[in-house]
Amino acid sequence: MIPTAGSPKIFRPVSVLVFLVFFIPCYCPVAGYELKVMTINVWSGLTYDGTFSMGYYDTDEFREKRFAALVAEIKELKPDVIAVNEANYLPGYVKRLAKELDYSYIYHVGVSGLKIFRVGIPVNLREGDAILARKELKLEQAGHMQLSGGPVCNSASFHTTDATQVLIGKIVSGGKAVFIAATHLHSSVPENVQTMEIAGKIKRQSGYTGEEYREFLGSLADENKWREMEMKKLIAYLGKKIPEGAPLILLGDFNTDINSPEIYELLKAGFYDTYSLRNTDGGFTWDAGLNDNIKRFYLPVSNTKQKTLYKHVDNYTSVIDRKRIDFIFAGNDIPYDSVISSQVVCNKGHGGVMPSDHFGVMTVFEIQ
């Protein structure tokens, strides 16, 4: 019997089923994978003064407490990926941290002095940057470039001034490659009106000469140009190294605030600041008023006359400043609506101890 127009009930259920199975999935949004990314400068504790050995602000015992506090904070936050700056002594520090967390890791020495492997001076300096990730994310190194300073690699170094770098890792999240670039740019006193007022006041109170003041002005300009040069190299390198269309997260201690010329260049290159996308407060990661480590270790030397006026101003501003200098930036191949949240972390301490002189930042992404 041939069905007539009055008897279509035989076909309706089948048609509906076919539509549900084959067509609706085409119109449903693809579920994303949540990726929690964190950055923190873990603070070496070094004064960076000395030849055979660098001085320390804190004691071995207190550094152990800080390390325990850091591990406890990370275990509570449960990030998938972590970038750390000022990890010292490498590779021991990052190996230990990775073992405590059961993460995989990559690292690169950034500041080491005059050394072949571990032999050389300063004996207690072998500092650098690292990326750690949950083992299922299959972290591997995807690039590295030194941005300033003399030759530095994991087996040898030859430099007597600051040296900076960018370390790139690649993870696989939800079957998709995501690139993580960790950096730590040169630190300098900001070149602004407030700095000039502070320098003039310290000059008068501590008796620095006119010549020492002119040296300060020269150092101020040079130190800020140093970081500007690093940023230009960083942007150029990432543009060449990262595959077109690949998601890129750039994070670390940039040692400058969101309104600086360096960050402007980064934003102009297509990056965006994930924290300010989801927050309206200051988001300070260096806070002399709230961080007990700054008050405890930097305050006692903040107004002591130094070898140079520049160093004195640097010490003084470190105990009065509140600034956001640690960032998590996303490249323009990660849409704005992929940023679920961003927050300052490691800012309350654990067991009464702050892990670092910096606070950290954690951003949660939805990777499509």
Secondary structure, DSSP 8 states (H G I E B T S, - for coil): ----TT--TTTHHHHHHHHHHHTHHHHS----EEEEEEEEE----B----SSS--BSS-HHHHHHHHHHHHHHHHHH--SEEEEEEE-STTHHHHHHHHHHTEEEEEEEEE--EEETTEEESTT--EEEEEEEEGGG--EEEEEEEEESS-B-SSEEE-SS--EEEEEEEEEETTEEEEEEEEE-------SHHHHHHHHHHHHHHT--HHHHHHHHHHHHHHHHHHHHHHHHHHHHHHHHS-TT--EEEEEE-SS-TTSHHHHHHHHTT-EEHHHHH--S---SEETTT-HHIIIIIGGGTTS--SSHHHHHHHHHHTT-EE--EEEEE-TTS-GGGEEEEEEES-S-BTTB-S-SS-EEEEEEEE-
